[in-house]
Amino acid sequence: MGRTYLVEEGVGQYLSELSAAGRPFVTGLLIGQCSPQRDYVVRAVRTPPREQHKEENISPPKVASLDEEWVTTHASQVSRMLPGGLLVLGVFMIATPELSKDGQSALRKLIFSVEKSLTKRRLWKPAEEEVSDRAALQICSATKKVVCRTYDVQDPKSSAKPADWKYQSALSASWLALGCTVNVNIHIPLLATSPNHDLEKNTKNGLNRWSKQIEDSVFLINGQIKDDDTELLEGQKKLKGNTQSSTQFSDVKVLTQLCQGSSPRSTATVQVCSGSINLRGAVKCRAYIHNNKPRVKEAIQALKRDIINTLSDRCEILFEDLILNERPQKKNFEREYHVLPQRLFVPVAGSSVMLSDYKFGDEAAAEIQERFVEMLDQPVQAEDIHIAEGISTVDICPVPDTPEDTQQTQLTKATLLLKLQQNMGVVVAAAVAVLASIFSFNYFSD
């Protein structure tokens, strides 16, 4: 038997509107949540038109001419706007009868292309028991016939399996929410053997190590440690069901272990460095989980991934912004301050789930509203934009690029990053750094 997809009624309405638009074919993404028993679809988002294609009406459109790269780029952008627990569950296509015959093969290519792109960006690995089926939804714009199939993205040779597509009202109106604030203090060395300008790669490597600490952390839900296989709401009073959006919120504390590894002995690590990146501050994290007897394990996993994703996404956005706004050949620039993107949340009509995004301090509400329309096809009122964090800054201290500094660097650059000594159960940590040049990246938030 194939998988069952429970779908928000509003998604069906949205797909019907796209179908009635009269276009030869439309593609888009399905957004929702996987669970062992069934999957939940809470949003469908059409692929935004590409500017250069708006005027290309020379020949009749063909499914084979589908811009796979554009759909994949859209999926990557959308994934940044999803809080913990939500992901791109699959893709859809609405096409005329004459184009429908090529639709399934096109959808299969899109599913694997999108998943490959999203996997590259992740700093976490899926669990062995995790659902790896993704949906391919095809709708005929003339007959309105709906065909849903799934493909196992872990198997490149996977063949299509039938799936049930069932609409349900108020599907996510009372989903459960978990939230936490995680204090971050990450020191990332820039090795002398690594190019100083490759800051994004070095940062990702540092975040990769940090993400493993988050995976191994202890999570207190409303002040309690709960077994993985217990129900999240066990011992709590459930909210009485209603058709209005309501959220049962759990406050989570994250306790990061001071020491990693099973061996009680630690050795000093010495690396020759040319600088360092420092990330400090606090990040606001949130995850949503279905209300059909969710397990603690599912909820914690969703929150862990949001913690990891939100910091990784901020760094990605920052580097993209610097590339767009800095002169490519810029050298010898002085110390500078940059504003880090703040996290914000926007409600979804008829749902307890809120979508996420990031804004720089100089971005106006109109720009955020425009991005939601373009990426998620969702109009947003300015008063519905909830900023989760205060203004943050990045302090950049570049490496001086003068002959004298270069000679001095060659003579003196060395770093003792970490030395741990353990005696009678007491951990003493000392970090000694001798740097001729320092590149620091500081992140502060309320």
C-alpha positions as CSV (number, residue, x, y, z in Angstrom):
1,M,0.0,0.0,0.0
2,G,1.3,3.5,-0.9
3,R,1.5,6.5,1.4
4,T,-1.4,8.7,2.3
5,Y,-1.3,12.5,2.0
6,L,-3.6,14.5,4.2
7,V,-4.0,17.8,2.5
8,E,-5.2,21.2,3.8
9,E,-8.5,22.1,2.0
10,G,-7.0,25.5,1.1
11,V,-4.3,23.7,-0.9
12,G,-7.0,22.2,-3.1
13,Q,-8.6,25.6,-3.6
14,Y,-5.2,27.1,-4.5
15,L,-4.5,24.3,-7.1
16,S,-8.0,24.8,-8.6
17,E,-7.2,28.5,-9.1
18,L,-3.9,27.7,-10.8
19,S,-5.7,25.2,-13.0
20,A,-8.3,27.8,-14.1
21,A,-5.6,30.3,-15.0
22,G,-5.4,29.0,-18.5
23,R,-1.7,28.4,-18.7
24,P,-0.3,25.4,-20.7
25,F,1.4,24.0,-17.6
26,V,2.3,25.2,-14.1
27,T,4.8,23.7,-11.7
28,G,5.3,24.2,-8.0
29,L,6.3,22.8,-4.6
30,L,4.3,20.9,-2.0
31,I,5.2,21.9,1.6
32,G,4.3,19.9,4.7
33,Q,5.5,17.3,7.2
34,C,6.4,13.6,7.1
35,S,5.4,11.2,9.8
36,P,5.7,7.4,10.0
37,Q,1.9,6.9,9.4
38,R,1.1,9.6,6.9
39,D,2.3,12.9,5.4
40,Y,0.6,16.3,5.8
41,V,0.5,18.9,3.1
42,V,-0.2,22.4,4.4
43,R,0.9,24.6,1.5
44,A,1.4,24.4,-2.3
45,V,3.5,27.1,-4.0
46,R,3.7,27.7,-7.7
47,T,7.1,28.3,-9.3
48,P,7.5,32.0,-9.9
49,P,7.9,33.0,-13.6
50,R,11.4,33.8,-14.6
51,E,11.9,37.3,-16.0
52,Q,13.6,36.2,-19.2
53,H,10.9,33.7,-20.0
54,K,8.0,36.2,-19.8
55,E,8.5,37.3,-23.4
56,E,9.5,34.0,-24.9
57,N,6.4,33.0,-26.8
58,I,8.0,32.1,-30.1
59,S,7.2,28.3,-30.0
60,P,4.4,26.3,-28.3
61,P,5.5,25.4,-24.7
62,K,6.7,21.9,-24.0
63,V,7.1,20.1,-20.8
64,A,10.6,19.0,-22.0
65,S,11.6,22.7,-21.9
66,L,10.9,22.9,-18.2
67,D,13.5,25.0,-16.4
68,E,14.8,22.4,-13.9
69,E,17.4,24.8,-12.5
70,W,14.9,27.5,-11.8
71,V,12.5,25.1,-10.0
72,T,15.5,23.9,-7.9
73,T,16.6,27.4,-7.0
74,H,13.1,28.3,-5.9
75,A,13.0,25.2,-3.7
76,S,16.2,26.2,-2.0
77,Q,14.9,29.7,-1.3
78,V,11.6,28.4,0.0
79,S,13.3,25.9,2.3
80,R,14.9,28.9,4.1
81,M,11.5,30.2,4.9
82,L,10.3,27.0,6.6
83,P,10.5,26.6,10.4
84,G,11.4,23.3,12.0
85,G,9.1,20.4,11.1
86,L,8.2,21.7,7.6
87,L,10.0,20.7,4.4
88,V,9.5,20.4,0.7
89,L,7.5,17.2,0.4
90,G,7.4,17.0,-3.4
91,V,6.4,18.8,-6.5
92,F,3.3,19.3,-8.6
93,M,2.4,20.0,-12.2
94,I,-0.9,21.3,-13.7
95,A,-1.0,20.7,-17.4
96,T,-3.3,20.5,-20.4
97,P,-4.2,17.0,-21.7
98,E,-1.8,17.2,-24.6
99,L,1.1,18.0,-22.3
100,S,0.1,15.6,-19.5
101,K,1.6,12.5,-21.1
102,D,5.2,13.9,-20.4
103,G,4.3,15.2,-17.0
104,Q,5.2,12.2,-14.8
105,S,8.7,11.8,-16.2
106,A,9.3,15.6,-15.8
107,L,8.1,15.4,-12.2
108,R,10.4,12.5,-11.4
109,K,13.4,14.5,-12.6
110,L,12.3,17.5,-10.6
111,I,11.9,15.5,-7.4
112,F,15.4,14.1,-7.5
113,S,16.9,17.4,-8.6
114,V,15.2,19.3,-5.8
115,E,16.2,16.8,-3.1
116,K,19.8,16.8,-4.3
117,S,20.0,20.5,-4.0
118,L,18.4,20.7,-0.6
119,T,20.6,17.8,0.7
120,K,23.8,19.7,-0.2
121,R,22.8,22.6,2.0
122,R,21.9,20.6,5.1
123,L,24.3,20.2,8.0
124,W,22.3,17.3,9.4
125,K,21.8,13.8,8.1
126,P,18.4,12.0,7.9
127,A,17.7,9.3,10.4
128,E,17.7,5.7,9.2
129,E,14.0,5.2,9.8
130,E,13.1,8.6,8.3
131,V,10.5,8.7,5.5
132,S,12.3,9.3,2.1
133,D,9.3,9.2,-0.2
134,R,8.5,12.4,-2.0
135,A,5.3,13.2,-3.8
136,A,4.7,13.9,-7.5
137,L,1.3,15.4,-8.0
138,Q,-0.2,15.7,-11.5
139,I,-3.4,17.5,-12.3
140,C,-5.1,17.8,-15.7
141,S,-6.3,21.3,-16.2
142,A,-9.2,20.1,-18.4
143,T,-10.6,17.1,-16.6
144,K,-9.3,18.1,-13.1
145,K,-8.1,14.5,-12.6
146,V,-5.6,14.2,-9.8
147,V,-2.8,11.6,-9.9
148,C,-0.4,11.3,-6.9
149,R,2.6,9.1,-7.0
150,T,5.7,8.9,-4.8
151,Y,9.4,8.2,-5.4
152,D,12.0,7.1,-2.9
153,V,14.7,9.8,-3.1
154,Q,17.3,7.6,-1.4
155,D,17.0,5.2,-4.4
156,P,18.0,6.8,-7.8
157,K,16.4,3.8,-9.6
158,S,13.1,4.2,-7.7
159,S,10.0,3.6,-9.6
160,A,6.6,5.3,-9.0
161,K,4.3,4.1,-6.3
162,P,0.6,5.1,-6.0
163,A,-0.4,7.3,-3.1
164,D,-3.7,8.6,-1.7
165,W,-4.4,12.3,-1.8
166,K,-7.1,13.3,0.7
167,Y,-8.3,16.8,1.6
168,Q,-9.1,17.7,5.2
169,S,-10.4,20.9,6.7
170,A,-8.5,22.7,9.4
171,L,-5.6,20.2,9.1
172,S,-3.0,22.4,10.8
173,A,-5.3,24.6,12.8
174,S,-4.1,23.1,16.1
175,W,-0.6,21.9,15.5
176,L,1.8,21.9,18.4
177,A,4.7,24.4,18.5
178,L,8.0,24.2,20.3
179,G,10.3,27.2,20.8
180,C,13.7,27.9,22.3
181,T,16.5,30.5,22.4
182,V,20.0,29.0,21.8
183,N,23.1,30.9,22.9
184,V,25.8,30.6,20.3
185,N,29.6,31.0,20.9
186,I,31.5,29.4,18.0
187,H,35.2,30.0,17.3
188,I,36.2,29.0,13.8
189,P,39.9,29.1,12.9
190,L,41.1,30.1,9.4
191,L,43.9,27.7,8.7
192,A,47.0,29.1,7.1
193,T,46.7,26.4,4.4
194,S,43.2,27.6,3.5
195,P,42.7,30.7,1.4
196,N,41.6,33.6,3.6
197,H,38.9,34.7,1.1
198,D,37.1,31.4,1.3
199,L,35.2,32.5,4.4
200,E,32.0,30.8,3.5
201,K,33.6,27.3,3.2
202,N,35.5,27.8,6.5
203,T,32.3,29.0,8.2
204,K,30.3,26.0,7.0
205,N,33.0,23.6,8.3
206,G,32.9,25.3,11.7
207,L,29.1,25.1,11.7
208,N,29.3,21.4,10.8
209,R,31.2,20.7,14.0
210,W,28.8,22.8,16.0
211,S,25.8,21.0,14.6
212,K,27.1,17.7,16.0
213,Q,27.0,19.4,19.5
214,I,23.4,20.4,18.9
215,E,22.6,16.8,17.9
216,D,24.1,15.5,21.1
217,S,22.5,18.1,23.4
218,V,19.9,17.5,26.1
219,F,16.4,19.0,25.5
220,L,14.1,19.9,28.4
221,I,10.5,20.3,27.3
222,N,8.7,22.6,29.7
223,G,11.4,21.8,32.2
224,Q,11.3,18.0,31.9
225,I,13.4,15.4,30.2
226,K,11.0,13.0,28.3
227,D,11.6,9.6,26.8
228,D,11.9,9.6,23.0
229,D,9.0,7.3,22.4
230,T,6.5,8.9,24.8
231,E,3.7,11.1,23.4
232,L,4.6,14.8,23.4
233,L,1.4,15.8,25.2
234,E,1.5,13.0,27.7
235,G,0.5,14.4,31.1
236,Q,-0.7,17.6,29.6
237,K,-4.3,18.8,29.0
238,K,-5.2,19.1,25.4
239,L,-6.9,22.2,24.0
240,K,-10.5,21.6,23.2
241,G,-10.9,21.3,19.4
242,N,-12.3,24.1,17.4
243,T,-12.2,25.4,13.9
244,Q,-10.1,28.5,14.8
245,S,-6.3,28.5,14.7
246,S,-4.9,27.6,18.1
247,T,-1.4,26.6,19.2
248,Q,-0.2,24.6,22.2
249,F,3.3,25.9,22.8
250,S,6.1,24.1,24.6
251,D,9.1,26.0,25.9
252,V,12.3,24.1,25.4
253,K,15.7,24.5,27.0
254,V,18.8,23.2,25.2
255,L,21.7,21.9,27.3
256,T,24.9,21.5,25.3
257,Q,27.5,19.1,26.7
258,L,30.8,20.6,27.7
259,C,32.9,17.7,26.5
260,Q,32.4,15.5,23.5
261,G,33.6,11.9,23.0
262,S,33.8,8.8,25.2
263,S,37.4,9.1,26.2
264,P,38.1,11.0,29.4
265,R,41.5,12.1,28.1
266,S,41.9,15.1,25.8
267,T,44.9,16.3,23.9
268,A,45.9,19.8,22.8
269,T,45.3,20.7,19.2
270,V,47.8,23.0,17.5
271,Q,47.0,24.6,14.1
272,V,48.8,27.2,12.2
273,C,46.2,29.9,11.5
274,S,45.9,33.2,9.7
275,G,42.9,34.4,11.5
276,S,39.6,33.4,13.0
277,I,35.8,33.8,12.7
278,N,33.7,34.2,15.9
279,L,30.0,33.7,16.0
280,R,28.3,34.9,19.2
281,G,24.8,35.7,20.2
282,A,21.4,34.0,20.6
283,V,19.1,32.6,18.0
284,K,15.3,32.2,18.1
285,C,14.2,28.8,17.0
286,R,10.8,27.3,16.4
287,A,9.3,24.0,15.2
288,Y,5.8,22.7,14.5
289,I,4.5,19.1,14.8
290,H,1.2,17.5,13.8
291,N,-1.3,16.8,16.6
292,N,-1.9,13.1,15.8
293,K,-0.2,11.6,18.9
294,P,3.3,13.0,18.0
295,R,6.3,11.4,19.8
296,V,8.8,13.4,21.7
297,K,11.5,12.1,19.3
298,E,9.7,13.7,16.3
299,A,9.3,17.1,18.0
300,I,12.9,17.3,19.2
301,Q,14.3,16.3,15.8
302,A,12.2,19.1,14.2
303,L,13.6,21.6,16.7
304,K,17.2,20.5,16.3
305,R,17.0,20.9,12.6
306,D,15.6,24.4,12.9
307,I,18.4,25.4,15.3
308,I,21.0,24.2,12.8
309,N,19.2,25.5,9.7
310,T,18.6,29.0,11.1
311,L,22.2,29.7,11.9
312,S,23.5,28.1,8.6
313,D,20.9,30.1,6.6
314,R,21.9,33.4,8.2
315,C,25.5,32.9,7.3
316,E,24.5,31.9,3.8
317,I,22.4,35.0,3.4
318,L,25.1,37.3,4.8
319,F,27.8,36.0,2.4
320,E,25.4,36.3,-0.5
321,D,24.7,39.9,0.5
322,L,28.4,40.7,0.9
323,I,29.1,39.3,-2.6
324,L,26.3,41.3,-4.1
325,N,27.3,44.6,-2.4
326,E,31.1,44.6,-2.1
327,R,33.5,45.4,-4.9
328,P,34.9,42.1,-6.3
329,Q,38.5,43.3,-6.3
330,K,38.3,45.2,-3.0
331,K,41.5,45.1,-1.0
332,N,43.0,46.9,2.0
333,F,39.6,48.0,3.3
334,E,39.3,49.1,6.9
335,R,37.3,47.5,9.7
336,E,33.6,47.4,8.9
337,Y,30.3,46.6,10.6
338,H,27.5,44.8,8.9
339,V,24.0,44.1,10.1
340,L,23.1,40.4,10.3
341,P,19.7,39.3,9.1
342,Q,17.0,39.1,11.8
343,R,14.5,36.3,11.9
344,L,10.8,37.1,11.5
345,F,7.6,35.0,11.5
346,V,4.4,35.4,9.5
347,P,1.1,33.6,10.2
348,V,-0.6,31.3,7.7
349,A,-4.3,31.9,7.4
350,G,-6.4,29.1,9.0
351,S,-3.3,27.5,10.5
352,S,-1.4,27.6,13.7
353,V,1.8,27.3,11.7
354,M,3.9,30.4,11.0
355,L,6.4,30.8,8.1
356,S,9.8,32.3,8.6
357,D,12.2,34.7,6.8
358,Y,15.2,36.9,7.4
359,K,15.6,40.6,7.0
360,F,18.4,43.1,7.1
361,G,18.0,46.3,9.2
362,D,17.6,48.5,6.1
363,E,14.9,46.4,4.5
364,A,11.5,47.9,4.5
365,A,8.3,45.9,5.2
366,A,7.3,46.3,1.5
367,E,10.4,44.3,0.5
368,I,9.5,41.5,2.8
369,Q,5.9,41.5,1.6
370,E,7.2,41.3,-2.0
371,R,9.4,38.4,-1.2
372,F,6.6,36.4,0.4
373,V,4.4,37.0,-2.7
374,E,7.3,36.0,-5.1
375,M,8.6,32.9,-3.1
376,L,5.5,31.6,-1.4
377,D,2.7,33.3,-3.4
378,Q,1.3,34.6,-0.2
379,P,0.2,38.2,0.4
380,V,1.3,39.5,3.8
381,Q,0.1,42.5,5.8
382,A,2.8,44.6,7.3
383,E,1.2,44.3,10.8
384,D,1.5,40.5,10.5
385,I,5.3,40.5,10.3
386,H,6.6,39.6,13.7
387,I,10.3,40.3,14.2
388,A,11.7,37.6,16.6
389,E,15.1,39.2,17.3
390,G,16.8,42.6,17.8
391,I,19.3,44.1,15.5
392,S,22.6,42.2,15.2
393,T,25.9,43.3,13.9
394,V,28.9,41.7,12.3
395,D,32.3,43.2,13.0
396,I,34.8,42.4,10.2
397,C,38.5,42.8,10.8
398,P,40.2,41.9,7.5
399,V,43.8,40.7,7.1
400,P,46.1,43.7,6.4
401,D,47.6,43.3,2.9
402,T,50.9,45.1,3.1
403,P,54.4,43.6,2.4
404,E,55.5,44.3,6.0
405,D,52.4,42.5,7.4
406,T,52.9,39.6,5.0
407,Q,56.6,39.1,6.1
408,Q,55.6,39.3,9.8
409,T,52.8,36.8,9.3
410,Q,55.1,34.3,7.7
411,L,57.4,34.5,10.7
412,T,54.9,34.5,13.6
413,K,51.5,32.9,12.6
414,A,50.7,30.1,15.0
415,T,47.6,29.2,17.0
416,L,47.0,27.0,20.1
417,L,43.3,26.6,19.8
418,L,42.3,24.4,22.6
419,K,43.9,22.6,25.5
420,L,41.7,20.5,27.8
421,Q,43.0,19.2,31.1
422,Q,40.9,17.0,33.3
423,N,41.7,16.3,36.9
424,M,39.4,14.8,39.5
425,G,36.3,15.4,37.4
426,V,37.1,19.1,37.0
427,V,37.5,20.4,33.4
428,V,39.8,23.3,32.9
429,A,39.7,24.7,29.4
430,A,42.4,27.2,28.2
431,A,42.7,28.7,24.7
432,V,45.8,30.6,23.7
433,A,46.0,32.3,20.4
434,V,49.0,34.0,18.8
435,L,47.7,35.7,15.6
436,A,49.4,38.2,13.4
437,S,46.1,38.9,11.6
438,I,42.6,38.3,12.8
439,F,39.3,38.0,10.8
440,S,36.5,38.1,13.4
441,F,32.8,37.6,12.8
442,N,30.7,38.5,15.8
443,Y,27.0,38.0,16.0
444,F,24.9,39.6,18.8
445,S,21.2,39.5,19.3
446,D,18.8,40.0,22.1
